[in-house]
Amino acid sequence: MIINPVALKEWDSTIKALSEGRQIILLRKGGIKEETRRFELKSDSFYLFPTYEHQRIDLVKEKDRHYVEQSLSGFEPNAPTVKLTAYAVVAADLEVRDLEELEKLSPYHMWTEELAAERLRWKAKEPLHVLLLRVYTLEEPSEIQVLPEYSGCRSWIELTPPPPVSREMKPVLSDEEFERLSNEIKSVI
């Protein structure tokens, strides 16, 4: 597998859920400061860069609130470094355009139905991207400097310098379990 020196910014709590196999999807429309004003898949594989802004307990389902609590308990505002713990490979980039389709995905993610619907309605002319991710955990987290260019509401960042590529990675789910979940999700939308 070729390791790309790019990262997709995502809530730390969501990265924890992805890393435990709780979910294999992300719902994306793009950040406010996206160059194209919409989400684009800039790389088919990437590190998951943890963010802490905007994540709140009331935005996730009750059974998943421990992910947010765990995330916020370790949060240090203005920390000079961040730990990368996961890498993802995109298995599919599906598009959802209506609420009925989106509601069928509810069992497969941690977000409340209200938050998912809000993401669908934002930039209403644009589809909501449903990324099916094959997630790998890094055997040893890679601690990197937080650079000023990593800040802001954007989805993608170029990691400079790139994290060392000699890290061992372990798939979160077996091939069979990932394939079963992927097919199940594809069949509902």
N, C-alpha and C positions, 0 to 999 in steps of 0.2 A: 504494500500500500504506500502510495506517495503521500507524504505529510506536507500539507500546504501551510505556509506561515500566515494564514488569515484566521480571524476569529469572528464568530457571530455573537453579538452581545445578547445575553438572556438573563432573566431573573436567576439569582443563585438558587432560590427554592425550586425553580423548574429544573435546573441542572441536577439538583439532588434527586428529584423525581425521575428524570431521565436515567440517571446513573444507577438507580435502584430497579429500573425496569417497570416502574409504575406507569409510564407512558412512553410512547415512541413517536409522538407527534408534537409539532410546534405549529401555532397559528400565527401567521405574520402578515402585516400590511406594510410594514416599513416604519422607520423613525421619522420624526418631524423634519430632521435635517438631511434626509436622503437626497442625493444628487438629482435623481430622476423623479422625486416626489412619490414614488411607489416602490414596493418591494421587488427586488430582483435577486435571483440566486446567483451570487458572484463566484461561488465555488461549490463544487459538489462534495467537498470534504473540508472540515474546519475544526478548530478548537472551539469550545464553548466558553465564552468569556463572562464570568459572573458579574452581574450588576445588582444593585440593592435598591435603587430609586424605584418608586412606583409599586413595589411589591407590598401588599398588605394582607393581613389575615382574612379580612372580609371579602377578598377577591378570589379566594379559593374555596373549594368544597370543604365542609367540616372535617371529613376524614383525612384531608391532605394538609390541614393547617399546621401540623407539626413541621412540615418542610419550611414554612415561612418562619415559624418560631425558632427553629434550629439555625436558619440562615441569619436572621436578625441578631441572634445571641452572639454570633461571631463577627458581626459587622463593625469595622472601625472606619469612621468617616475620614477621608483624606489619607488613607493608608498609602504608603509609597510603593507597595507591591501588591500583587494579587496572585493567587494560586490557580493555575489551570489544572483541572482534575479529569477532564473528559474531552474526547475527540468524537466527531460525528461524521458519518458518511450518509449522504442523501440517497435514499432508495427510491423516492418518488416525490414530485412536487405537484400536488393536486390542487385544484381550485374549487372553492365553494362560493356561490353567489347568492344563496337564499337561506333564510332562517331554518326552514324545514330540513334542509341538508345538514346544516350546522348542528341542529339539535340531535341528529342521529350520531354525532361524534361525541356527545357528552360523556358516555361511559369511558372514553379513551383518553381523557385529559383531566387535569386537576382544577381547572378554572371554573368559576360559577357560570351558570347559563347567562347571567346578566353581563358578565365581563366578556364572554365569548361573543354575545350578540352585539355588544358595544364595538368590539373589534371589527365585526362584519360591517356595521353601519358606518364606521369611520371611513372616509374617502369612498363613499357608497358606490361610485362607478367602477372602482377597482375590485377584483376578486380577493377573497381571503385565501392566502396560500396555506395549505396544509402540508407541511414537510414531514414525510415519514423518514425517521432517522435511525440508522444503525449506530448505536452509541457504544463507545469503548471507554473504559476507565484507564487512566494512566497509572501504572504500578507505582510510580513515584511522581507526585504532583510537580509541576514545573512552576517555580516562583519567578515571576517577571516584574519588571518595573512598570508602574502605571505612568504612561506618558500623557502629556496634555492633549495630544491628538486623539487619544482614546475616549475622551469625554464627549458629552453631547448626545442627543437623541438620534443616533444613527445605528443601523443594524450591523454593518461590517467595519472591521478595523484590520489594518495590516500590522502584523506583529514585528517590530523592529527593536532589537535584533530578534530573529526567529528563535523560538525555544529549541533546545537540543533535540534532535530527531532520534536519538538512541534510546528513547524511553520505550519500555515494554508496554503494550496495551492489551487489555483483555475485554472481549465483547461482553456486554451486560447480559444479553440473552443468547441462548443457543441459536444456531442457524434455524432449527426447526421451529422454535418458539417465535422467533422474529418473523419468519415466513408466515406462520399461522396468523399472528396479529396483523401483519401487513395485509394479507388477503382478506381478513375479516373487515378491516377498516375500508379497504377499497370497495368491498361489496356493499357497504352501507351508504356510500355516496356516489 
